[in-house]
Amino acid sequence: MAATLKLGDRKWATKEGSLLAYNDENNNYKPLPFDFTRASSATRVNKQGLIEVVGQNTPRIDYTNSSNGVFLLEKAATNTLPYSSDFSQYTKINCTVLSNQGISPDGTLNADLMTATANNASLEDIVGSAGVAVTQSIYVKSANGGNVSGQIDFAGANIVGFIANNEWQRIESTLTNLAVTPRLRVRITNSGGELLVWGAQLETGSYATSYIPTQGSAVTRIVDACSQTPPSGIIGQTEGVMFVDFNFTGGYDTSGIIPIVIGSGTNYAYIFINVSGTLNCDFFDSNVLQARLTTNIGISGRKKIAFAYKQNDFVAYMNGVQIGTDTNGTVGAMGILKVGSYYTGGYSTIGGVNQSQLYNTRLSNAELATLTTI
């Protein structure tokens, strides 16, 4: 069960414009770098657990919830809050704000101290207009070691409560009532409560993406794009397996997400999750659908998916369980591999890829079950 291409699985190497994948069949290491673009800077959580800025066109290996690191792929997003961490600029109700009073998640002294001078103290900022789904997020931490009760909301809509303690937490809330004007608000329930705040974000969509710092105006993070045209023999032209191990966020944009795709012209195959939460493993030959194996992707969390193809022999597995088979369909030649988007561009990207692999043979069902078991 030797893979012709491997990406990740605790083995990461990045530089501007490139992410390393490899082929190590027969103990003969061959580098197979991916081209990577992102026409803006972006942030990640590094091995030390700190949020840091990464330059444009540099892949992000993120360690938020994994000591092994994941390849972070995200759609374009804009933090519409003009001041993400300068809360002196916000409207203050029953509270005071002192700047630079605590060490923030980026490891520097730039977290602000919010102190409630009466019950239901709040910091507020109004941005955007009604009619779209938006998500707000903010990092909070108790300033004095005790627990602090609070909430974030959109001026009364979509309230999310929290208990701040000695650790930084990112609190998130999504606005589902499109008649409400987006209005970030963080509140402290009781008078005298002291809260360190940092990293506020308001963005279009149903889930929070990585932190986008702002200072005076909105900032956009451009979409991540990762692809390569592998040498002959890497993508199976008559049979093979696409495999991806990724962290499903449970969120979508208006078009869905594609963790991995192979294609060339009118022949292509992909693993696709649509906005209804349906997982599709599709294979097209000459733009004609040959196989579609589907299931519900389920709740957020780690997903290991393998899609095997061969003429009149298609099968897909997720987390060790077969999700479908098809015994009628042809296979056409392909040449492009992309992780995190469609092979011609478009669709959103996903949260984090732990690893992806290609096989140029159709593995047995038993091997596919083993490969995808968590």
C-alpha positions as a printed NumPy array, in Angstrom:
array([[  0.   ,   0.   ,   0.   ],
       [  2.676,   2.492,  -1.111],
       [  1.554,   6.056,  -1.827],
       [  2.995,   7.842,  -4.851],
       [  2.567,  11.236,  -3.166],
       [  2.5  ,  12.209,   0.498],
       [  1.792,  15.602,   2.038],
       [  2.024,  16.303,   5.748],
       [  1.532,  13.672,   8.447],
       [  3.91 ,  15.578,  10.788],
       [  6.444,  16.169,   7.987],
       [  6.224,  19.817,   6.979],
       [  8.58 ,  22.036,   5.009],
       [  7.551,  25.442,   3.711],
       [  9.057,  28.452,   2.009],
       [  7.635,  31.38 ,   0.085],
       [  5.612,  30.003,  -2.81 ],
       [  6.14 ,  26.335,  -1.964],
       [  4.982,  23.482,   0.267],
       [  6.904,  20.213,   0.175],
       [  5.274,  16.886,  -0.648],
       [  7.247,  13.787,  -1.508],
       [  7.382,  10.243,  -2.842],
       [  9.384,   7.773,  -0.761],
       [  8.561,   4.51 ,  -2.518],
       [ 11.294,   1.888,  -2.141],
       [ 13.088,   4.224,   0.315],
       [ 13.99 ,   6.505,  -2.577],
       [ 13.03 ,  10.023,  -1.509],
       [ 11.796,  12.301,  -4.289],
       [ 10.603,  15.849,  -3.503],
       [  7.297,  16.878,  -5.066],
       [  6.739,  20.504,  -4.048],
       [  3.34 ,  22.188,  -4.374],
       [  3.044,  25.718,  -5.709],
       [  1.405,  27.949,  -3.118],
       [ -0.068,  31.426,  -3.406],
       [ -1.856,  33.852,  -1.109],
       [ -1.576,  37.494,  -2.144],
       [ -1.634,  38.805,   1.423],
       [ -0.188,  38.133,   4.827],
       [ -2.107,  35.904,   7.255],
       [ -1.826,  34.566,  10.796],
       [ -1.242,  31.16 ,  12.304],
       [ -0.603,  29.626,  15.743],
       [  3.031,  28.546,  15.904],
       [  4.633,  25.679,  17.837],
       [  4.962,  27.908,  20.895],
       [  1.194,  28.458,  20.896],
       [  1.473,  32.122,  19.857],
       [ -0.392,  33.834,  17.039],
       [  2.054,  35.178,  14.476],
       [  1.855,  36.901,  11.094],
       [  3.084,  34.953,   8.048],
       [  4.082,  36.801,   4.881],
       [  2.286,  36.606,   1.553],
       [  2.605,  33.416,  -0.524],
       [  3.943,  31.498,   2.478],
       [  2.042,  28.335,   3.53 ],
       [  0.81 ,  28.215,   7.127],
       [  1.379,  25.184,   9.332],
       [ -0.929,  25.772,  12.28 ],
       [ -0.653,  24.241,  15.765],
       [ -3.907,  25.492,  17.306],
       [ -5.236,  22.071,  18.305],
       [ -2.455,  19.775,  17.14 ],
       [  1.136,  19.236,  18.253],
       [  1.715,  17.705,  14.806],
       [  0.604,  20.792,  12.902],
       [ -1.966,  21.101,  10.118],
       [ -1.733,  22.815,   6.739],
       [ -4.073,  25.777,   7.14 ],
       [ -6.225,  26.553,   4.09 ],
       [ -8.872,  29.262,   4.204],
       [-11.201,  31.235,   2.   ],
       [-10.77 ,  34.966,   1.557],
       [-12.131,  36.915,   4.517],
       [-12.297,  40.533,   5.663],
       [-12.186,  41.751,   9.239],
       [-14.539,  44.716,   8.943],
       [-13.74 ,  46.013,  12.435],
       [-11.305,  48.895,  11.894],
       [ -9.622,  48.308,  15.266],
       [ -9.154,  44.654,  16.157],
       [ -7.233,  45.258,  19.386],
       [ -7.44 ,  48.967,  20.229],
       [-10.582,  49.005,  22.341],
       [-10.123,  52.655,  23.284],
       [-11.766,  53.274,  19.894],
       [-14.966,  51.41 ,  20.852],
       [-18.15 ,  52.795,  22.408],
       [-17.921,  52.217,  26.17 ],
       [-21.021,  51.637,  28.289],
       [-20.566,  51.279,  32.071],
       [-16.889,  50.436,  31.681],
       [-13.387,  51.825,  31.334],
       [-10.576,  50.666,  29.033],
       [ -6.824,  50.811,  29.668],
       [ -4.535,  49.956,  26.75 ],
       [ -1.659,  47.458,  26.778],
       [ -2.27 ,  45.948,  30.215],
       [ -1.696,  42.241,  29.506],
       [  0.211,  39.745,  27.366],
       [ -1.999,  38.82 ,  24.417],
       [ -2.138,  35.576,  22.393],
       [  0.618,  36.965,  20.152],
       [  3.02 ,  37.101,  23.124],
       [  3.309,  40.877,  23.415],
       [  1.986,  43.467,  25.866],
       [ -0.947,  44.682,  23.774],
       [ -4.101,  43.281,  25.412],
       [ -6.502,  45.918,  26.769],
       [ -8.101,  45.905,  30.207],
       [-11.874,  46.333,  30.347],
       [-13.272,  47.105,  33.814],
       [-17.012,  47.143,  34.537],
       [-18.15 ,  50.176,  36.531],
       [-21.732,  48.854,  36.677],
       [-23.625,  45.695,  35.803],
       [-23.891,  44.749,  32.107],
       [-20.894,  46.801,  31.026],
       [-20.136,  46.65 ,  27.305],
       [-17.786,  47.581,  24.496],
       [-19.509,  48.06 ,  21.147],
       [-18.727,  48.785,  17.522],
       [-21.216,  48.971,  14.645],
       [-19.972,  47.867,  11.236],
       [-21.576,  46.571,   8.066],
       [-25.225,  46.431,   7.097],
       [-28.09 ,  44.017,   7.531],
       [-28.79 ,  41.237,   5.032],
       [-25.806,  38.904,   5.318],
       [-24.734,  36.222,   7.784],
       [-21.723,  37.349,   9.81 ],
       [-19.591,  35.903,  12.602],
       [-17.89 ,  37.841,  15.375],
       [-15.071,  36.569,  17.546],
       [-12.875,  37.941,  20.302],
       [-10.19 ,  36.65 ,  22.672],
       [-10.94 ,  37.081,  26.385],
       [ -9.12 ,  36.296,  29.625],
       [ -9.693,  37.085,  33.293],
       [ -7.496,  39.99 ,  34.388],
       [ -7.209,  39.082,  38.066],
       [ -7.219,  35.281,  38.192],
       [-10.856,  34.837,  39.166],
       [-13.692,  33.845,  36.86 ],
       [-15.474,  36.643,  34.997],
       [-18.945,  36.112,  33.532],
       [-19.718,  37.785,  30.23 ],
       [-21.171,  37.408,  26.775],
       [-20.809,  38.509,  23.193],
       [-23.801,  39.381,  21.055],
       [-25.043,  41.585,  18.235],
       [-26.774,  44.13 ,  20.46 ],
       [-29.087,  41.492,  21.873],
       [-29.146,  38.991,  18.995],
       [-27.353,  35.621,  19.008],
       [-26.062,  35.843,  22.566],
       [-23.129,  33.596,  23.521],
       [-22.177,  33.517,  27.192],
       [-18.715,  32.742,  28.535],
       [-16.778,  32.356,  31.766],
       [-13.347,  33.947,  31.398],
       [-10.525,  32.352,  33.391],
       [ -6.705,  32.373,  33.444],
       [ -6.427,  31.095,  29.856],
       [ -7.124,  32.965,  26.652],
       [-10.344,  31.825,  24.968],
       [-11.695,  32.759,  21.569],
       [-15.45 ,  33.348,  21.886],
       [-17.554,  33.257,  18.71 ],
       [-21.119,  34.149,  17.743],
       [-22.855,  33.982,  14.348],
       [-25.638,  36.371,  13.377],
       [-28.473,  34.424,  11.743],
       [-31.154,  37.139,  11.797],
       [-30.386,  38.979,   8.569],
       [-32.627,  41.892,   9.554],
       [-30.199,  42.896,  12.325],
       [-27.367,  45.322,  11.602],
       [-24.009,  43.688,  12.522],
       [-22.875,  45.177,  15.819],
       [-20.116,  43.587,  17.842],
       [-20.655,  43.779,  21.581],
       [-18.661,  42.219,  24.411],
       [-20.211,  42.481,  27.864],
       [-19.215,  41.903,  31.49 ],
       [-22.168,  40.798,  33.586],
       [-21.261,  42.165,  37.018],
       [-19.879,  45.495,  38.211],
       [-16.191,  45.31 ,  39.142],
       [-15.4  ,  42.549,  36.671],
       [-12.046,  42.888,  34.921],
       [-11.451,  41.369,  31.518],
       [ -8.462,  41.337,  29.202],
       [ -9.666,  41.624,  25.585],
       [ -7.821,  41.255,  22.276],
       [ -8.266,  40.244,  18.663],
       [-11.855,  41.204,  17.811],
       [-13.089,  40.177,  14.381],
       [-16.3  ,  40.543,  12.381],
       [-16.468,  38.727,   9.041],
       [-19.011,  37.492,   6.539],
       [-19.939,  33.827,   6.878],
       [-21.136,  31.26 ,   9.362],
       [-17.84 ,  30.507,  11.144],
       [-14.744,  32.313,  12.389],
       [-11.521,  32.111,  10.389],
       [ -7.98 ,  32.852,  11.536],
       [ -7.339,  36.202,  13.182],
       [ -6.963,  39.196,  10.842],
       [ -5.344,  42.167,  12.654],
       [ -6.539,  45.681,  11.825],
       [ -5.428,  49.145,  12.861],
       [ -7.592,  51.937,  11.496],
       [ -9.371,  50.202,   8.614],
       [-10.77 ,  46.867,   7.465],
       [ -8.236,  44.259,   6.251],
       [ -8.741,  41.355,   3.836],
       [ -6.889,  38.041,   3.924],
       [ -6.707,  36.588,   0.394],
       [ -7.641,  32.956,  -0.34 ],
       [ -4.981,  30.229,  -0.014],
       [ -4.247,  28.247,  -3.215],
       [ -2.136,  25.088,  -3.379],
       [ -1.532,  22.951,  -6.489],
       [  0.965,  21.053,  -8.574],
       [  1.266,  19.227, -11.878],
       [  2.951,  15.995, -10.737],
       [  5.393,  14.063, -12.921],
       [  4.263,  10.958, -14.777],
       [  3.236,   8.07 , -12.559],
       [  2.116,  10.07 ,  -9.547],
       [ -1.561,  10.404, -10.486],
       [ -2.99 ,   7.065, -11.565],
       [ -4.349,   7.528, -15.086],
       [ -6.457,   4.368, -15.192],
       [ -6.826,   3.646, -11.463],
       [ -5.87 ,   5.142,  -8.143],
       [ -6.904,   6.536,  -4.759],
       [ -7.318,  10.082,  -3.483],
       [ -6.931,  10.371,   0.295],
       [ -7.306,  13.34 ,   2.618],
       [ -7.183,  13.642,   6.405],
       [ -8.543,  17.017,   7.488],
       [-10.249,  18.887,  10.292],
       [-13.794,  19.739,   9.267],
       [-14.881,  23.038,  10.817],
       [-18.586,  22.445,  10.341],
       [-18.859,  25.727,   8.464],
       [-19.469,  26.505,   4.804],
       [-19.7  ,  29.454,   2.503],
       [-22.208,  29.733,  -0.323],
       [-20.491,  27.194,  -2.587],
       [-19.158,  24.435,  -0.331],
       [-15.619,  23.13 ,   0.117],
       [-13.241,  20.805,  -1.719],
       [-10.38 ,  19.311,   0.332],
       [ -8.677,  17.588,  -2.64 ],
       [ -9.143,  17.313,  -6.416],
       [ -7.338,  15.835,  -9.405],
       [ -8.146,  16.935, -12.922],
       [ -7.151,  17.899, -16.428],
       [ -9.462,  19.536, -18.928],
       [-12.707,  17.576, -18.961],
       [-11.516,  14.689, -16.76 ],
       [-11.543,  15.275, -13.011],
       [-12.347,  13.752,  -9.653],
       [-12.913,  15.432,  -6.324],
       [-14.022,  15.084,  -2.737],
       [-16.616,  17.812,  -2.202],
       [-18.774,  18.958,   0.728],
       [-21.764,  21.072,  -0.269],
       [-23.599,  23.701,   1.764],
       [-26.148,  21.11 ,   2.917],
       [-23.441,  18.988,   4.555],
       [-23.444,  16.284,   1.876],
       [-20.117,  14.641,   1.076],
       [-19.757,  13.846,  -2.633],
       [-16.971,  11.739,  -4.115],
       [-17.39 ,  12.444,  -7.841],
       [-15.583,  11.212, -10.934],
       [-16.059,  12.833, -14.369],
       [-14.788,  11.557, -17.733],
       [-15.175,  13.959, -20.683],
       [-17.382,  16.139, -18.464],
       [-19.796,  13.221, -17.96 ],
       [-20.434,  12.085, -14.389],
       [-19.249,   8.476, -14.036],
       [-19.656,   7.961, -10.298],
       [-21.088,   9.895,  -7.351],
       [-20.73 ,   8.358,  -3.898],
       [-22.432,  10.368,  -1.166],
       [-23.129,  10.531,   2.55 ],
       [-23.773,  13.177,   5.204],
       [-20.451,  14.581,   6.415],
       [-21.808,  14.717,   9.983],
       [-20.652,  16.955,  12.802],
       [-17.42 ,  18.921,  12.811],
       [-14.2  ,  17.102,  13.621],
       [-11.489,  15.027,  12.013],
       [-12.411,  13.287,   8.748],
       [-10.307,  10.741,   6.854],
       [-11.713,  10.127,   3.377],
       [-10.473,   7.863,   0.573],
       [-11.938,   7.772,  -2.933],
       [-10.764,   4.847,  -5.082],
       [-11.344,   4.75 ,  -8.83 ],
       [-10.906,   2.227, -11.637],
       [-13.01 ,   1.464, -14.682],
       [-16.343,   0.045, -13.47 ],
       [-14.979,   0.022,  -9.922],
       [-15.442,   3.083,  -7.68 ],
       [-15.604,   3.065,  -3.878],
       [-15.336,   5.637,  -1.07 ],
       [-14.646,   5.343,   2.663],
       [-14.881,   7.867,   5.505],
       [-13.457,   7.217,   8.982],
       [-13.196,   3.482,   8.34 ],
       [-16.726,   3.016,   6.974],
       [-17.672,   2.448,   3.344],
       [-19.994,   5.201,   2.118],
       [-20.744,   3.888,  -1.382],
       [-19.719,   1.92 ,  -4.467],
       [-20.376,   2.168,  -8.2  ],
       [-19.59 ,  -0.569, -10.733],
       [-20.341,   1.311, -13.941],
       [-18.085,   4.114, -15.202],
       [-15.   ,   4.991, -17.25 ],
       [-11.75 ,   6.674, -16.198],
       [ -9.94 ,   9.386, -18.181],
       [ -6.383,  10.707, -17.87 ],
       [ -5.665,  13.55 , -15.409],
       [ -2.677,  15.725, -14.63 ],
       [ -3.334,  18.406, -11.986],
       [ -3.593,  18.01 ,  -8.203],
       [ -4.973,  20.694,  -5.9  ],
       [ -5.49 ,  20.728,  -2.156],
       [ -8.146,  23.077,  -0.815],
       [ -9.883,  24.246,  -3.986],
       [-11.322,  23.155,  -7.331],
       [ -8.775,  22.362, -10.048],
       [ -9.784,  25.379, -12.147],
       [-10.094,  27.612,  -9.076],
       [-13.175,  28.648,  -7.13 ],
       [-14.946,  27.162,  -4.121],
       [-13.762,  27.912,  -0.637],
       [-10.921,  26.257,   1.151],
       [-11.081,  24.349,   4.418],
       [ -9.689,  24.593,   7.918],
       [ -6.658,  22.345,   8.245],
       [ -5.192,  19.392,   6.35 ],
       [ -3.346,  16.846,   8.479],
       [ -2.195,  14.929,   5.424],
       [ -3.142,  13.989,   1.892],
       [ -1.927,  11.135,  -0.287],
       [ -2.267,   9.763,  -3.798],
       [ -2.002,   6.13 ,  -4.873],
       [ -1.649,   5.09 ,  -8.503],
       [ -3.365,   1.76 ,  -7.88 ],
       [ -6.841,   0.924,  -6.632],
       [ -6.326,  -0.266,  -3.05 ],
       [ -8.433,  -3.112,  -1.693],
       [-11.493,  -2.29 ,   0.38 ],
       [ -9.737,  -3.652,   3.448],
       [ -6.799,  -1.321,   2.82 ],
       [ -9.131,   1.639,   2.339],
       [-10.891,   0.879,   5.619],
       [ -7.549,   0.722,   7.402],
       [ -6.286,   3.904,   5.742],
       [ -9.329,   5.92 ,   6.846],
       [ -9.781,   4.569,  10.37 ],
       [ -9.157,   7.157,  13.07 ]])
